[in-house]
Amino acid sequence: MIYLCIMLRICYNLIRGADRMKEELFDDLILERGYEYAQEGAVDHVRKVGEVIYATVHGTEDYHVKIDDNDMFCDCPYAKEGAHCKHMAAVLYYLDSHPVYDEHTIIDALSEKQAKQLLKKILKDHPEYLDQLPQVEKKVEIKESVEEAFRNHPDKKSARSYIVKCMDDYMDIDILIHTFKNYLEDKVVSKSLIDYYSTLDIKKAILFVKSLKTDKPSIKKMYQSYLKDLYLKDNDRESYLDILWTLVREDGQIDFYRELKRQYTKEEWIPLREDLLNSLPPRARLDKIYLEESMYDQLLNLVIQTPGLYILEEYYHDLLNYPEQLLNKYLEELKPLVGKQDITHYLEEIEEIPGGVQFISLNQLRK
């Protein structure tokens, strides 16, 4: 069964990376926002009950996501319309780098018949593994090592590293990478798979990620992020900074921005920041950057100029030193809604702004 354990490990990584994030379920914008949520730490309370994964995603409100073998559910308004939302995407991205599966349970749950069927399928899809089976069968100590790793290592990461070492000793990394590349050519590659590669051979992992092709901007950015992390792990600072600058310039995502900022002293960063802000594309989340840099005048101007209440709700707490401008913005947005829909929630926000209570009364916003 040792060869099955090894093959199952390979197969599980393949399936996990390929099937979990099927990009056809989400449009590019939803994927992008989900990725941002995951990177910003918005996914919380992730737990697995049987075959169902539950998670909470924090935003302007907390929403609850459930993922099982057949479907995904979220209690946000967008998902209630039957669509796949950014909160679902965020949980999927989170799971790529924070797996909650139990490999021991997966292996033990297989009957002998299922194990044989799985192995036949693997060998049919990847006949190159046939050459590996004899040498693996001869290595009894691998079986003992893997069994010991599963039994005696409650820390999954330690167990996984131990198994990877066995695979590195007795299997050809070139064959593995070639197989993975062909199998995943048109699929999304998970970060856990890239991390797995890097434990085997960092240089080959870099070459593998550089070879990945996609027409989807959100997936391309994800692969660039993988490459950035690999360069950092390989102590290639020049390549690391080069790709990090590219990631920030392309969309100004706040987690990449913060990472870039940490690479420079305060004195070095100020002039670099000014040039960067002037070169960011329109879709960049300048609001998050302005808040990060305590550029409150610029943040206020952006909030005032943005139609609707979404961004105002997100930042009014940070802009309480500008009560007049905030109150006028609320008035502009809420006046047409008075008497037509419930605005109690917004009135409670206004009351938190200095002078807000009197402002509500003066402008007859409460009916």
C-alpha positions as a Markdown table, in Angstrom:
| # | Residue | x | y | z |
|---|---|---|---|---|
| 1 | Met | 0.0 | 0.0 | 0.0 |
| 2 | Ile | 3.0 | 2.4 | 0.2 |
| 3 | Tyr | 2.9 | 3.2 | -3.5 |
| 4 | Leu | -0.9 | 3.9 | -3.1 |
| 5 | Cys | -0.2 | 6.4 | -0.3 |
| 6 | Ile | 2.3 | 8.2 | -2.5 |
| 7 | Met | 0.1 | 8.1 | -5.5 |
| 8 | Leu | -2.9 | 9.3 | -3.5 |
| 9 | Arg | -0.9 | 12.2 | -2.2 |
| 10 | Ile | -0.1 | 13.2 | -5.7 |
| 11 | Cys | -3.6 | 12.7 | -6.9 |
| 12 | Tyr | -5.1 | 14.6 | -4.0 |
| 13 | Asn | -2.9 | 17.6 | -4.7 |
| 14 | Leu | -3.9 | 17.5 | -8.4 |
| 15 | Ile | -7.6 | 17.3 | -7.7 |
| 16 | Arg | -7.5 | 19.9 | -5.0 |
| 17 | Gly | -5.8 | 22.5 | -7.1 |
| 18 | Ala | -7.8 | 21.7 | -10.2 |
| 19 | Asp | -11.3 | 21.2 | -9.0 |
| 20 | Arg | -11.6 | 23.5 | -6.0 |
| 21 | Met | -11.1 | 26.7 | -7.9 |
| 22 | Lys | -13.0 | 26.3 | -11.1 |
| 23 | Glu | -12.8 | 29.7 | -12.6 |
| 24 | Glu | -15.9 | 29.3 | -14.8 |
| 25 | Leu | -18.0 | 29.6 | -11.6 |
| 26 | Phe | -16.9 | 33.2 | -11.0 |
| 27 | Asp | -16.4 | 36.2 | -13.2 |
| 28 | Asp | -13.0 | 37.9 | -13.1 |
| 29 | Leu | -14.2 | 40.8 | -10.8 |
| 30 | Ile | -15.7 | 38.4 | -8.3 |
| 31 | Leu | -12.5 | 36.3 | -8.3 |
| 32 | Glu | -10.4 | 39.4 | -7.8 |
| 33 | Arg | -12.4 | 40.7 | -4.9 |
| 34 | Gly | -12.5 | 37.2 | -3.3 |
| 35 | Tyr | -8.7 | 37.0 | -3.6 |
| 36 | Glu | -8.3 | 40.4 | -2.0 |
| 37 | Tyr | -10.6 | 39.3 | 0.9 |
| 38 | Ala | -8.5 | 36.2 | 1.4 |
| 39 | Gln | -5.2 | 38.1 | 1.3 |
| 40 | Glu | -6.5 | 40.7 | 3.7 |
| 41 | Gly | -7.4 | 38.1 | 6.4 |
| 42 | Ala | -11.2 | 38.5 | 6.0 |
| 43 | Val | -11.8 | 34.8 | 6.1 |
| 44 | Asp | -12.3 | 33.5 | 9.7 |
| 45 | His | -13.7 | 30.7 | 11.8 |
| 46 | Val | -13.0 | 28.1 | 9.2 |
| 47 | Arg | -14.0 | 24.6 | 10.3 |
| 48 | Lys | -14.8 | 21.2 | 8.7 |
| 49 | Val | -17.7 | 19.1 | 9.9 |
| 50 | Gly | -17.8 | 15.8 | 8.1 |
| 51 | Glu | -17.5 | 16.7 | 4.5 |
| 52 | Val | -18.8 | 20.3 | 4.9 |
| 53 | Ile | -16.6 | 23.4 | 5.3 |
| 54 | Tyr | -18.0 | 26.4 | 7.2 |
| 55 | Ala | -16.4 | 29.9 | 7.3 |
| 56 | Thr | -17.2 | 33.5 | 8.1 |
| 57 | Val | -16.1 | 36.3 | 5.8 |
| 58 | His | -15.7 | 39.8 | 7.3 |
| 59 | Gly | -16.6 | 42.9 | 5.2 |
| 60 | Thr | -19.0 | 45.7 | 5.8 |
| 61 | Glu | -21.0 | 42.9 | 7.4 |
| 62 | Asp | -20.2 | 39.3 | 8.4 |
| 63 | Tyr | -21.4 | 36.7 | 6.0 |
| 64 | His | -21.4 | 32.9 | 6.4 |
| 65 | Val | -20.2 | 30.5 | 3.7 |
| 66 | Lys | -20.8 | 26.7 | 3.5 |
| 67 | Ile | -19.1 | 24.5 | 1.0 |
| 68 | Asp | -19.8 | 20.8 | 0.4 |
| 69 | Asp | -19.2 | 18.4 | -2.4 |
| 70 | Asn | -22.2 | 19.5 | -4.4 |
| 71 | Asp | -22.6 | 23.2 | -3.9 |
| 72 | Met | -21.6 | 26.4 | -2.2 |
| 73 | Phe | -23.8 | 28.6 | -0.1 |
| 74 | Cys | -23.6 | 32.2 | 1.4 |
| 75 | Asp | -26.1 | 34.3 | 3.2 |
| 76 | Cys | -25.1 | 37.5 | 1.4 |
| 77 | Pro | -27.7 | 39.2 | -0.8 |
| 78 | Tyr | -25.8 | 38.5 | -4.0 |
| 79 | Ala | -25.6 | 34.8 | -3.3 |
| 80 | Lys | -29.3 | 34.6 | -2.4 |
| 81 | Glu | -30.0 | 35.5 | -6.0 |
| 82 | Gly | -28.3 | 32.2 | -6.9 |
| 83 | Ala | -24.9 | 33.6 | -7.9 |
| 84 | His | -21.4 | 32.6 | -6.8 |
| 85 | Cys | -20.2 | 35.5 | -4.7 |
| 86 | Lys | -16.9 | 37.0 | -3.7 |
| 87 | His | -17.3 | 35.5 | -0.2 |
| 88 | Met | -17.3 | 32.0 | -1.6 |
| 89 | Ala | -14.3 | 32.9 | -3.8 |
| 90 | Ala | -12.5 | 34.2 | -0.7 |
| 91 | Val | -13.0 | 31.0 | 1.2 |
| 92 | Leu | -11.8 | 28.9 | -1.7 |
| 93 | Tyr | -8.6 | 31.0 | -2.0 |
| 94 | Tyr | -8.2 | 30.7 | 1.8 |
| 95 | Leu | -8.5 | 26.9 | 1.5 |
| 96 | Asp | -5.8 | 26.8 | -1.1 |
| 97 | Ser | -3.2 | 28.0 | 1.4 |
| 98 | His | -4.9 | 26.7 | 4.6 |
| 99 | Pro | -6.0 | 23.1 | 3.9 |
| 100 | Val | -8.4 | 21.6 | 6.3 |
| 101 | Tyr | -8.4 | 18.1 | 5.0 |
| 102 | Asp | -7.1 | 15.1 | 6.9 |
| 103 | Glu | -4.9 | 12.9 | 4.7 |
| 104 | His | -5.0 | 10.0 | 7.2 |
| 105 | Thr | -8.8 | 10.0 | 7.1 |
| 106 | Ile | -8.8 | 10.1 | 3.3 |
| 107 | Ile | -6.5 | 7.1 | 3.0 |
| 108 | Asp | -8.1 | 5.0 | 5.7 |
| 109 | Ala | -11.6 | 5.6 | 4.2 |
| 110 | Leu | -10.7 | 3.9 | 1.0 |
| 111 | Ser | -11.8 | 0.3 | 0.7 |
| 112 | Glu | -9.3 | -2.1 | -1.0 |
| 113 | Lys | -11.5 | -2.0 | -4.1 |
| 114 | Gln | -11.6 | 1.8 | -4.2 |
| 115 | Ala | -7.9 | 1.9 | -3.7 |
| 116 | Lys | -7.3 | -0.4 | -6.6 |
| 117 | Gln | -9.7 | 1.6 | -8.8 |
| 118 | Leu | -8.0 | 4.8 | -7.9 |
| 119 | Leu | -4.5 | 3.4 | -8.6 |
| 120 | Lys | -5.7 | 2.1 | -12.0 |
| 121 | Lys | -7.0 | 5.5 | -12.9 |
| 122 | Ile | -3.8 | 7.2 | -11.8 |
| 123 | Leu | -1.7 | 4.8 | -13.8 |
| 124 | Lys | -3.9 | 5.1 | -16.8 |
| 125 | Asp | -3.7 | 8.9 | -16.8 |
| 126 | His | 0.0 | 8.9 | -15.8 |
| 127 | Pro | 1.7 | 5.7 | -17.2 |
| 128 | Glu | 5.1 | 7.2 | -16.4 |
| 129 | Tyr | 4.5 | 6.1 | -12.7 |
| 130 | Leu | 4.6 | 2.5 | -13.7 |
| 131 | Asp | 8.4 | 2.8 | -13.8 |
| 132 | Gln | 8.3 | 4.1 | -10.2 |
| 133 | Leu | 6.3 | 1.3 | -8.6 |
| 134 | Pro | 9.0 | -1.4 | -8.5 |
| 135 | Gln | 11.5 | 0.7 | -6.8 |
| 136 | Val | 9.0 | 2.0 | -4.3 |
| 137 | Glu | 7.8 | -1.5 | -3.5 |
| 138 | Lys | 11.4 | -2.5 | -2.8 |
| 139 | Lys | 11.8 | 0.3 | -0.2 |
| 140 | Val | 10.1 | -1.2 | 2.8 |
| 141 | Glu | 11.5 | 1.6 | 5.0 |
| 142 | Ile | 9.4 | 4.1 | 3.1 |
| 143 | Lys | 6.2 | 2.3 | 4.1 |
| 144 | Glu | 7.4 | 2.3 | 7.7 |
| 145 | Ser | 8.3 | 6.0 | 7.5 |
| 146 | Val | 5.0 | 7.1 | 6.0 |
| 147 | Glu | 3.0 | 5.0 | 8.5 |
| 148 | Glu | 5.0 | 6.5 | 11.3 |
| 149 | Ala | 4.5 | 10.0 | 10.0 |
| 150 | Phe | 0.7 | 9.5 | 9.8 |
| 151 | Arg | 0.5 | 7.9 | 13.2 |
| 152 | Asn | 2.9 | 9.9 | 15.3 |
| 153 | His | 2.7 | 13.4 | 13.9 |
| 154 | Pro | -0.4 | 15.3 | 15.0 |
| 155 | Asp | 1.1 | 18.4 | 13.3 |
| 156 | Lys | -0.1 | 18.0 | 9.7 |
| 157 | Lys | 2.7 | 20.2 | 8.4 |
| 158 | Ser | 5.4 | 18.1 | 10.0 |
| 159 | Ala | 3.8 | 14.9 | 8.6 |
| 160 | Arg | 3.5 | 16.4 | 5.2 |
| 161 | Ser | 7.1 | 17.5 | 5.2 |
| 162 | Tyr | 8.2 | 14.0 | 6.2 |
| 163 | Ile | 6.2 | 12.4 | 3.4 |
| 164 | Val | 7.6 | 14.9 | 0.9 |
| 165 | Lys | 11.1 | 13.9 | 2.0 |
| 166 | Cys | 10.4 | 10.3 | 1.3 |
| 167 | Met | 9.0 | 11.2 | -2.1 |
| 168 | Asp | 12.1 | 13.3 | -2.8 |
| 169 | Asp | 14.4 | 10.4 | -2.0 |
| 170 | Tyr | 12.6 | 7.8 | -4.1 |
| 171 | Met | 10.8 | 9.6 | -6.9 |
| 172 | Asp | 12.0 | 11.6 | -9.8 |
| 173 | Ile | 11.0 | 15.3 | -9.4 |
| 174 | Asp | 11.3 | 15.9 | -13.1 |
| 175 | Ile | 8.6 | 13.3 | -13.8 |
| 176 | Leu | 6.4 | 14.8 | -11.1 |
| 177 | Ile | 6.7 | 18.3 | -12.5 |
| 178 | His | 6.2 | 17.2 | -16.1 |
| 179 | Thr | 3.1 | 15.3 | -15.0 |
| 180 | Phe | 1.6 | 18.1 | -13.0 |
| 181 | Lys | 2.3 | 20.7 | -15.7 |
| 182 | Asn | 0.5 | 18.6 | -18.3 |
| 183 | Tyr | -2.4 | 17.7 | -16.1 |
| 184 | Leu | -3.0 | 21.3 | -14.9 |
| 185 | Glu | -2.3 | 23.1 | -18.2 |
| 186 | Asp | -5.8 | 24.5 | -18.4 |
| 187 | Lys | -6.6 | 24.6 | -14.7 |
| 188 | Val | -5.9 | 26.8 | -11.8 |
| 189 | Val | -2.9 | 25.7 | -9.7 |
| 190 | Ser | -3.3 | 26.0 | -6.0 |
| 191 | Lys | -0.8 | 27.7 | -3.8 |
| 192 | Ser | -0.5 | 24.5 | -1.7 |
| 193 | Leu | 0.8 | 22.7 | -4.8 |
| 194 | Ile | 3.4 | 25.4 | -5.5 |
| 195 | Asp | 4.5 | 25.2 | -1.8 |
| 196 | Tyr | 4.8 | 21.4 | -2.2 |
| 197 | Tyr | 7.0 | 21.9 | -5.3 |
| 198 | Ser | 9.2 | 24.3 | -3.5 |
| 199 | Thr | 10.0 | 21.8 | -0.8 |
| 200 | Leu | 11.4 | 19.5 | -3.5 |
| 201 | Asp | 13.3 | 21.9 | -5.7 |
| 202 | Ile | 12.9 | 25.7 | -5.5 |
| 203 | Lys | 14.5 | 26.4 | -8.9 |
| 204 | Lys | 12.3 | 23.9 | -10.7 |
| 205 | Ala | 9.3 | 25.3 | -8.8 |
| 206 | Ile | 10.1 | 28.8 | -10.2 |
| 207 | Leu | 10.5 | 27.5 | -13.7 |
| 208 | Phe | 7.2 | 25.6 | -13.4 |
| 209 | Val | 5.3 | 28.7 | -12.3 |
| 210 | Lys | 6.9 | 30.8 | -15.0 |
| 211 | Ser | 5.7 | 28.3 | -17.6 |
| 212 | Leu | 2.0 | 28.6 | -16.5 |
| 213 | Lys | -0.2 | 30.3 | -19.0 |
| 214 | Thr | -3.7 | 31.8 | -18.6 |
| 215 | Asp | -5.9 | 34.4 | -20.3 |
| 216 | Lys | -7.6 | 35.4 | -17.1 |
| 217 | Pro | -6.1 | 38.5 | -15.4 |
| 218 | Ser | -7.1 | 37.4 | -11.9 |
| 219 | Ile | -5.4 | 34.0 | -12.4 |
| 220 | Lys | -2.4 | 35.6 | -13.9 |
| 221 | Lys | -2.0 | 37.8 | -10.9 |
| 222 | Met | -2.3 | 34.8 | -8.6 |
| 223 | Tyr | 0.5 | 33.0 | -10.5 |
| 224 | Gln | 2.6 | 36.2 | -10.2 |
| 225 | Ser | 2.0 | 36.2 | -6.5 |
| 226 | Tyr | 3.2 | 32.6 | -6.3 |
| 227 | Leu | 6.4 | 33.5 | -8.2 |
| 228 | Lys | 7.0 | 36.5 | -5.9 |
| 229 | Asp | 6.9 | 34.2 | -2.9 |
| 230 | Leu | 9.2 | 31.7 | -4.5 |
| 231 | Tyr | 11.8 | 34.4 | -5.4 |
| 232 | Leu | 11.7 | 35.5 | -1.7 |
| 233 | Lys | 12.2 | 32.0 | -0.5 |
| 234 | Asp | 15.1 | 31.6 | -2.9 |
| 235 | Asn | 16.7 | 34.8 | -1.6 |
| 236 | Asp | 16.5 | 36.4 | -5.1 |
| 237 | Arg | 15.7 | 39.9 | -3.8 |
| 238 | Glu | 16.1 | 41.6 | -7.2 |
| 239 | Ser | 13.6 | 39.3 | -8.9 |
| 240 | Tyr | 11.3 | 39.5 | -5.9 |
| 241 | Leu | 11.2 | 43.3 | -5.9 |
| 242 | Asp | 10.7 | 43.4 | -9.6 |
| 243 | Ile | 7.6 | 41.2 | -9.6 |
| 244 | Leu | 6.3 | 42.9 | -6.4 |
| 245 | Trp | 6.5 | 46.3 | -8.1 |
| 246 | Thr | 4.7 | 44.9 | -11.1 |
| 247 | Leu | 1.9 | 43.5 | -8.9 |
| 248 | Val | 1.4 | 46.8 | -7.2 |
| 249 | Arg | 1.5 | 48.9 | -10.4 |
| 250 | Glu | -1.0 | 46.7 | -12.1 |
| 251 | Asp | -3.8 | 47.1 | -9.6 |
| 252 | Gly | -2.6 | 48.7 | -6.3 |
| 253 | Gln | -3.9 | 45.8 | -4.2 |
| 254 | Ile | -3.3 | 46.8 | -0.6 |
| 255 | Asp | -1.6 | 43.7 | 0.7 |
| 256 | Phe | 1.0 | 43.9 | -2.1 |
| 257 | Tyr | 1.3 | 47.6 | -1.4 |
| 258 | Arg | 2.0 | 47.0 | 2.2 |
| 259 | Glu | 4.5 | 44.3 | 1.4 |
| 260 | Leu | 6.3 | 46.6 | -1.0 |
| 261 | Lys | 6.4 | 49.5 | 1.5 |
| 262 | Arg | 8.0 | 47.2 | 4.1 |
| 263 | Gln | 11.0 | 46.8 | 1.8 |
| 264 | Tyr | 12.1 | 50.4 | 2.2 |
| 265 | Thr | 12.9 | 52.9 | 4.9 |
| 266 | Lys | 10.5 | 55.8 | 5.5 |
| 267 | Glu | 12.9 | 58.2 | 3.8 |
| 268 | Glu | 13.2 | 55.9 | 0.8 |
| 269 | Trp | 9.5 | 55.3 | 0.6 |
| 270 | Ile | 8.0 | 58.8 | 0.4 |
| 271 | Pro | 9.3 | 59.7 | -3.0 |
| 272 | Leu | 8.6 | 56.2 | -4.3 |
| 273 | Arg | 5.1 | 56.4 | -3.0 |
| 274 | Glu | 4.3 | 59.7 | -4.8 |
| 275 | Asp | 5.5 | 58.3 | -8.2 |
| 276 | Leu | 3.6 | 55.1 | -7.6 |
| 277 | Leu | 0.3 | 56.8 | -6.7 |
| 278 | Asn | 0.5 | 58.8 | -9.9 |
| 279 | Ser | 0.9 | 55.7 | -12.0 |
| 280 | Leu | -1.7 | 53.4 | -10.6 |
| 281 | Pro | -4.6 | 52.2 | -12.9 |
| 282 | Pro | -8.2 | 53.5 | -12.4 |
| 283 | Arg | -9.3 | 50.2 | -10.8 |
| 284 | Ala | -6.7 | 50.5 | -8.0 |
| 285 | Arg | -8.2 | 50.6 | -4.4 |
| 286 | Leu | -6.8 | 54.1 | -3.7 |
| 287 | Asp | -9.1 | 54.3 | -0.7 |
| 288 | Lys | -7.2 | 51.6 | 1.1 |
| 289 | Ile | -3.9 | 53.1 | 0.2 |
| 290 | Tyr | -4.9 | 56.6 | 1.4 |
| 291 | Leu | -6.0 | 55.1 | 4.7 |
| 292 | Glu | -2.7 | 53.1 | 5.0 |
| 293 | Glu | -0.7 | 56.3 | 4.5 |
| 294 | Ser | -3.0 | 58.5 | 6.7 |
| 295 | Met | -3.7 | 60.7 | 3.7 |
| 296 | Tyr | -7.1 | 61.7 | 5.0 |
| 297 | Asp | -7.7 | 64.7 | 2.7 |
| 298 | Gln | -7.3 | 62.5 | -0.3 |
| 299 | Leu | -9.5 | 59.8 | 1.2 |
| 300 | Leu | -12.2 | 62.3 | 2.0 |
| 301 | Asn | -12.1 | 63.7 | -1.6 |
| 302 | Leu | -12.4 | 60.1 | -2.9 |
| 303 | Val | -15.4 | 59.3 | -0.6 |
| 304 | Ile | -17.2 | 62.5 | -1.6 |
| 305 | Gln | -16.7 | 61.9 | -5.3 |
| 306 | Thr | -17.8 | 58.3 | -5.3 |
| 307 | Pro | -21.5 | 57.9 | -6.0 |
| 308 | Gly | -23.5 | 55.9 | -3.4 |
| 309 | Leu | -23.1 | 55.0 | 0.2 |
| 310 | Tyr | -20.8 | 51.9 | 0.1 |
| 311 | Ile | -17.4 | 53.6 | 0.4 |
| 312 | Leu | -18.9 | 56.3 | 2.7 |
| 313 | Glu | -20.0 | 53.6 | 5.2 |
| 314 | Glu | -16.6 | 52.0 | 5.1 |
| 315 | Tyr | -14.7 | 55.1 | 6.0 |
| 316 | Tyr | -16.9 | 57.6 | 7.9 |
| 317 | His | -15.3 | 56.4 | 11.2 |
| 318 | Asp | -11.9 | 57.3 | 9.9 |
| 319 | Leu | -13.0 | 60.8 | 8.7 |
| 320 | Leu | -14.8 | 62.1 | 11.8 |
| 321 | Asn | -12.6 | 65.2 | 11.7 |
| 322 | Tyr | -14.5 | 66.2 | 8.6 |
| 323 | Pro | -18.1 | 66.3 | 10.0 |
| 324 | Glu | -19.5 | 68.9 | 7.6 |
| 325 | Gln | -18.4 | 67.1 | 4.5 |
| 326 | Leu | -19.6 | 63.8 | 5.7 |
| 327 | Leu | -23.0 | 65.0 | 6.7 |
| 328 | Asn | -23.5 | 66.8 | 3.4 |
| 329 | Lys | -22.6 | 63.6 | 1.6 |
| 330 | Tyr | -25.1 | 61.6 | 3.6 |
| 331 | Leu | -27.7 | 64.2 | 2.9 |
| 332 | Glu | -27.0 | 64.1 | -0.8 |
| 333 | Glu | -27.4 | 60.3 | -0.9 |
| 334 | Leu | -30.3 | 59.9 | 1.5 |
| 335 | Lys | -32.6 | 62.7 | 0.7 |
| 336 | Pro | -34.1 | 60.9 | -2.4 |
| 337 | Leu | -34.7 | 57.8 | -0.2 |
| 338 | Val | -36.7 | 59.5 | 2.7 |
| 339 | Gly | -40.2 | 58.1 | 2.9 |
| 340 | Lys | -39.4 | 55.5 | 0.2 |
| 341 | Gln | -37.3 | 53.0 | 2.0 |
| 342 | Asp | -36.0 | 52.3 | 5.5 |
| 343 | Ile | -32.8 | 54.4 | 6.2 |
| 344 | Thr | -32.6 | 53.8 | 9.9 |
| 345 | His | -29.2 | 52.1 | 9.6 |
| 346 | Tyr | -27.8 | 55.2 | 7.9 |
| 347 | Leu | -29.3 | 57.5 | 10.4 |
| 348 | Glu | -27.5 | 55.6 | 13.2 |
| 349 | Glu | -24.2 | 56.2 | 11.4 |
| 350 | Ile | -25.0 | 59.9 | 11.0 |
| 351 | Glu | -25.6 | 60.1 | 14.8 |
| 352 | Glu | -22.0 | 59.0 | 15.3 |
| 353 | Ile | -20.7 | 62.0 | 13.5 |
| 354 | Pro | -20.3 | 65.3 | 15.5 |
| 355 | Gly | -23.4 | 67.3 | 15.0 |
| 356 | Gly | -25.2 | 64.4 | 13.4 |
| 357 | Val | -28.3 | 64.3 | 15.7 |
| 358 | Gln | -29.1 | 68.0 | 15.0 |
| 359 | Phe | -28.4 | 67.5 | 11.3 |
| 360 | Ile | -31.0 | 64.7 | 11.1 |
| 361 | Ser | -33.6 | 66.9 | 12.7 |
| 362 | Leu | -32.8 | 70.0 | 10.8 |
| 363 | Asn | -33.0 | 68.2 | 7.4 |
| 364 | Gln | -36.1 | 66.1 | 8.4 |
| 365 | Leu | -34.4 | 62.9 | 7.6 |
| 366 | Arg | -36.3 | 60.8 | 10.2 |
| 367 | Lys | -40.0 | 60.2 | 9.2 |
